[in-house]
Amino acid sequence: MKPKFTITNAITAALSRIERARGFLEAATLSDDWLRRMSERALVLEAHHTTHIEGTHLTLQQSERLMAGEKVPEADPDDTRELLNFRSAFELVGLHLNEGTPISEGLIREIHKRLVEGVRGGQARPGEYRTAQNYVVNAAKGKTVYTLPPAGDVPEMMRDLVARLNSKTDIHPVLTSGIAQFEWVHIHPFLDGNGRTSRLLSTLCLYRAGYDFKKLFTISEFYDRDRQAFYAALQSVRNADMDLTGWLEFFVAGLDTQLEEVKDRGTRVMRVDIAASKFSLNERQKTALLMLFERDAAGIQDYERLNPSVTRRTLQRDLEGLLEKKLIRSEGGTKNIRYMLIANAL
């Protein structure tokens, strides 16, 4: 079935900004070290938010610790497994991209298997299409929001979806990614884990088309900020006789928003590089400034996580140097000092 939608002014404007963000990231002089750390950070954020949308209760700090390999005994074991499962599925996407092979049903099944294996009581039947009728229900109101296509239609619908993903099209790659995400949610091929799979499939489509944006964006963070708006945008397609326009406006607005934030971070990096040259900062001090650009405040423990092989005393001297140069300020007592950037210091 050919997707039905209209290219509105809002979609055109958002696509233009997305293309500019793409150009900025390609042209900007950004260090390999920063790109590596920020892509790792983006993976943590995506893993945290895509699972949080589905009901996990991990805090962002707990997610950071788990993704760094730390034990978080107070975290729910299922929540922990779902988070780490996402990393495994994301790694599979990376392997697929390196191989350059077409998207296949086998790949999609394996992505789903990695996402849901061993969680929520094992009821998701990892990697297997559903064989029974299912419904999307509003848990708060106990009402059926959407009746899924019959289970018997799923194999053919999935074959059609995969064929379209691998075919040439005149549709902009960003819109193709948004269409794929909705179509997946519409088909709902598995008993559980469809939301996470749809968002990862959408990301895969962007990557394959050359829109990876250096793997610095986190689309699920946008959705998680206002889940009601996210669900309403998906439902708008069904309310509009399967016209995708409203959903695509929401989708491109989300990507546009996330990429503007990425551009802001890239601009900050260049400002830090200028400050590093002006004040003769070492690499660790540059890292500290970049960390504080990403957070409202941070403590010595946060700095230690970025420099695990460096003594605390050395790191404290780094921070004292930044305080003396009036690039950062501190608050709190001796055992609980928090460091913050000074506004307009960079």
Secondary structure as UniProt FT lines:
FT   HELIX           9..27
FT   HELIX           32..53
FT   TURN            54..55
FT   HELIX           60..67
FT   TURN            68..69
FT   TURN            73..74
FT   HELIX           77..99
FT   HELIX           105..116
FT   TURN            117..118
FT   HELIX           120..122
FT   TURN            123..124
FT   TURN            126..127
FT   STRAND          135..138
FT   TURN            139..142
FT   STRAND          143..147
FT   HELIX           151..153
FT   HELIX           154..165
FT   HELIX           173..187
FT   HELIX           194..208
FT   TURN            209..210
FT   HELIX           213..215
FT   HELIX           219..225
FT   HELIX           227..239
FT   TURN            240..242
FT   HELIX           245..279
FT   HELIX           283..294
FT   HELIX           300..306
FT   TURN            308..309
FT   HELIX           312..324
FT   TURN            325..326
FT   STRAND          328..331
FT   HELIX           334..336
FT   STRAND          338..341
FT   TURN            343..344
//
